[in-house]
Amino acid sequence: MSEVLLKNQGGSFLVSDTDLQTFYVAELISEEAKMMKEAGTSFLVNEIENRIDFMETKEAIQETPALIKQCGELGFLGLEVSEEYGGIDLTFIDVLHFCVAISKGYSFTGALGVQTSIGIAPVFLYGSDYLKEKYLPKMVTGELLSAFALTEPNAGSDANSGKTKAIIDENGDYVISGQKHGFLMRVLLICLLFLQKLKTIKIYLFL
């Protein structure tokens, strides 16, 4: 892995043999990626752009959970998740084609990104088999939503400056201490907290 990463650093691809399949090229798109991209574009036109004046208001926030669930029904939330957990398991390049389409979704794109990158991705990439089996199927359908408990009184929205700690007590349980504030919506699933140990900040995920 390190050899591959080193080979692909900077502009090395200009002077070395490179597999074209590792590049994102808009004109090179698989049939599966094309279908997902078209579905994403259709969703944005029908659900966001056709009523953009309303969707960019505070009142529209109440519709976000239902729209996220609709994205789950369309398969948008599990593009990179393996099929055993309810995903589609597309390649990274295929997912990029979809991202090009969905990135035009105004503020809703941010909500969708929270569900996939802050919610689903950590569980899928780093969670135990137990956590994956318990949470991922409901997350990729949108039945279970994600939230990031980020803001703290003395750290603002700087995740690396968070002071909330999780310390293991004598019984082997985590004791969480700290302050989080500024939430406008109910936290349904995920709270990212920070554990300082030996002067190294480690990010832990508590479900």
C-alpha positions, 0 to 999 in steps of 0.5 A, spaced: 500 500 500 505 504 501 509 503 495 502 505 491 501 511 495 508 513 494 508 512 486 501 516 486 504 522 489 504 529 486 504 529 479 508 522 478 502 520 474 505 524 468 512 521 468 510 514 469 505 508 466 498 509 469 492 505 469 486 509 466 481 506 470 484 509 476 482 516 473 476 520 473 474 521 466 467 524 465 466 521 458 468 514 461 462 512 465 459 505 466 452 503 465 451 502 473 454 509 474 450 512 469 444 510 471 445 512 478 448 519 476 441 520 472 437 518 478 441 523 482 440 528 477 432 527 477 432 527 484 435 534 485 430 536 479 424 534 482 425 534 490 430 540 490 430 545 484 423 545 482 422 548 489 428 551 491 425 558 494 422 554 499 428 548 500 433 554 502 428 556 508 429 554 515 422 551 514 425 546 509 429 543 515 423 539 517 423 536 510 430 533 511 429 527 514 424 525 509 428 527 503 434 523 506 430 517 507 428 517 500 435 518 498 436 511 501 430 508 498 433 510 491 440 507 493 444 513 494 446 512 501 450 505 500 453 506 494 460 504 497 457 500 502 458 492 501 451 488 499 451 484 505 449 491 509 444 493 504 449 497 499 450 497 492 458 497 492 460 501 487 467 503 485 470 509 487 470 512 480 463 510 479 461 514 486 465 520 483 460 520 477 454 520 482 457 526 486 458 530 480 451 530 479 448 530 487 453 536 488 449 541 485 443 540 490 444 546 494 444 546 502 441 539 501 448 536 499 451 538 506 445 534 509 446 528 505 454 528 506 453 528 513 449 521 513 454 518 508 461 521 510 460 522 517 455 517 519 455 511 514 463 511 512 466 511 519 461 505 521 463 501 515 470 502 515 472 502 522 466 499 526 466 491 528 462 486 525 457 487 530 456 494 529 456 494 522 450 488 522 446 492 527 447 499 524 448 499 517 442 496 514 438 502 517 443 507 515 443 506 508 435 506 507 435 512 511 431 509 517 436 511 522 439 518 521 446 521 523 448 527 526 455 530 529 455 533 536 461 537 534 460 544 537 463 546 544 463 552 548 471 553 548 472 550 541 467 552 537 466 548 530 473 546 530 473 538 531 481 538 533 480 543 539 474 539 542 475 538 550 470 532 551 473 526 554 472 519 554 475 515 560 475 508 562 473 507 569 475 501 574 469 497 571 472 498 564 466 502 562 467 509 558 465 515 562 464 521 558 465 528 560 464 535 557 460 540 554 456 540 547 451 545 545 448 548 539 444 543 536 437 545 532 435 537 531 435 531 535 441 527 535 438 520 532 445 516 532 452 518 532 456 523 537 463 523 535 467 525 542 475 526 543 479 522 548 486 525 550 491 520 552 498 521 552 498 528 549 495 524 542 488 526 540 484 520 538 477 520 535 472 515 538 465 513 535 460 512 540 453 509 538 
